[in-house]
Amino acid sequence: MPRTMSVSDTVLIRAEPSAVYEQVSDPTAMGRWSPENRGARVLGGRRGAHVGMVFEGRNKRGSFRWTTRCTVTAAEPGRRFAFRVHAIGVRRPRLPGAIANWEYRFEQVDGCTLVTETWTDNRRAWPDVVANAFDRVATRGHTFAEFQRGNIRTTLERLKKALEQGGQDD
């Protein structure tokens, strides 16, 4: 069976695109919303999202922990934020390779922001049968596309809740 190489989902958030972008484009903050990510450490001296920014993301699934190295590929305030994951390891991302792309798009809709989160599998050199077998072990029975679909939904719901509650004066 051929793999699904990309999955997306959307959510409408009562906030301005620039405000949503500001939160999502800070990789150190992603752990607040993601079910797997536990934050990140930005490498280099320059802060603020910019193309070429490198960060190491800390992740956890069950008792398994790993670190990824990522490079920002798009940083368009209020419009788009994207990065590629290109190394992985337990404590340090020592194993290089094409792993995945993550992208967030922000669109103004009736005073709100439509956020689209997309995951793309970059393991194109892997035969489908090998990738599917690995995925089912790593995700306890799912393909990565199925698994990421759930992670994306959870992340978007948590992001919406945090930003909408954070913007209220009650």
C-alpha positions in Angstrom: 0.0 0.0 0.0 1.5 3.4 -0.9 2.2 5.8 1.9 0.3 9.0 2.5 3.2 11.5 2.4 1.4 14.6 3.7 -1.5 15.5 6.1 -3.0 18.8 7.1 -5.7 20.1 9.3 -7.1 23.6 10.1 -8.6 25.6 12.9 -10.2 29.0 13.1 -8.8 31.1 16.0 -10.2 34.4 17.3 -6.9 36.3 17.0 -5.0 38.3 14.4 -2.7 36.4 12.0 0.3 38.3 13.3 -0.4 37.3 16.9 -0.9 33.6 16.0 2.3 33.7 13.8 4.3 35.2 16.7 3.4 32.2 19.0 3.8 29.4 16.4 7.1 30.8 15.0 8.8 30.5 18.4 10.0 26.8 18.5 10.8 27.1 22.2 7.0 27.5 22.8 5.7 24.6 20.7 5.8 22.3 23.7 2.8 24.1 25.2 0.5 22.8 22.4 2.1 19.7 20.8 1.4 16.3 22.3 5.0 15.2 21.5 7.2 18.3 21.4 8.7 19.5 24.7 10.2 22.7 23.4 13.4 23.6 21.6 16.7 25.3 21.9 17.5 27.8 19.2 21.2 27.6 18.1 23.2 30.7 17.2 22.9 34.2 18.5 20.0 35.6 16.5 16.5 35.3 18.0 13.2 35.6 16.3 12.1 33.4 13.4 14.1 33.8 10.2 14.9 31.7 7.3 18.0 29.6 8.1 17.4 29.7 11.9 18.4 26.3 13.4 16.9 24.8 16.4 17.0 21.5 18.3 13.5 20.2 19.3 13.0 17.9 22.3 10.4 15.3 21.8 8.7 12.5 23.8 6.3 9.7 22.9 5.5 7.4 25.8 8.8 6.6 27.5 10.8 7.3 24.3 12.6 10.6 24.1 14.6 12.0 21.1 16.0 15.3 19.8 15.7 16.6 16.2 17.7 19.3 14.4 15.5 21.6 12.3 16.1 24.6 10.0 13.5 27.3 9.3 12.6 27.4 5.6 9.9 30.1 5.7 9.3 33.0 8.1 6.7 35.3 6.7 5.1 37.2 9.6 1.3 36.7 9.7 1.4 34.4 6.7 3.6 31.4 6.9 6.1 29.6 9.1 7.9 26.3 8.0 10.8 24.2 8.9 12.5 21.0 7.8 13.6 18.2 10.2 16.9 16.9 9.0 18.7 15.1 11.9 17.6 12.9 14.8 19.2 11.3 17.9 18.5 10.4 21.5 20.3 13.1 23.3 21.8 15.0 20.3 20.6 14.9 16.7 23.6 13.0 15.3 21.9 11.0 12.6 21.4 13.2 9.5 18.7 12.5 6.9 15.5 13.8 5.3 12.8 13.3 8.0 9.9 15.7 7.6 8.7 19.2 6.8 6.3 21.1 9.0 4.4 24.2 7.7 1.9 26.6 9.3 -0.2 29.0 7.1 -2.2 31.9 8.5 -5.1 33.4 6.7 -7.4 36.3 7.9 -11.0 35.2 7.8 -13.8 37.4 9.2 -11.7 38.9 12.0 -10.2 35.5 12.9 -7.2 33.5 11.7 -7.5 30.2 9.8 -4.4 28.2 10.8 -3.4 25.3 8.6 -0.8 22.9 9.9 0.8 20.5 7.5 3.2 17.6 8.0 5.1 16.1 5.0 7.1 12.9 5.2 10.5 13.4 3.7 11.6 9.8 4.0 11.1 9.3 0.2 14.1 7.0 -0.1 12.5 4.5 2.2 10.5 1.8 0.4 6.8 2.0 1.4 6.8 -1.5 3.0 9.9 -0.6 5.2 8.4 2.8 6.2 5.0 1.3 7.0 6.6 -1.4 9.2 8.8 1.1 11.0 5.9 3.5 11.5 3.7 0.8 13.0 6.4 0.0 15.6 7.2 3.6 16.4 3.6 4.7 16.7 2.1 1.5 18.2 0.2 0.4 15.2 -0.3 3.4 12.9 1.4 4.9 9.9 3.1 8.2 10.5 0.4 10.0 8.4 -2.4 8.6 10.6 -0.4 9.3 13.8 0.5 12.9 12.7 -3.2 13.6 11.8 -4.0 13.1 15.4 -1.1 15.1 16.6 -2.0 18.0 14.3 -5.6 18.0 15.5 -4.5 18.1 19.2 -1.9 20.8 18.6 -4.4 23.0 16.8 -7.1 22.6 19.4 -4.6 23.4 22.2 -3.3 26.4 20.3 -6.8 27.7 19.8 -7.7 27.3 23.4 -4.6 29.0 24.6 -4.8 32.0 22.3 -8.5 32.6 22.7 -8.4 32.3 26.5 -5.2 34.4 26.7 -6.8 37.2 24.8 -9.8 37.6 27.1 -10.0 40.1 29.9 -12.4 38.2 32.0 
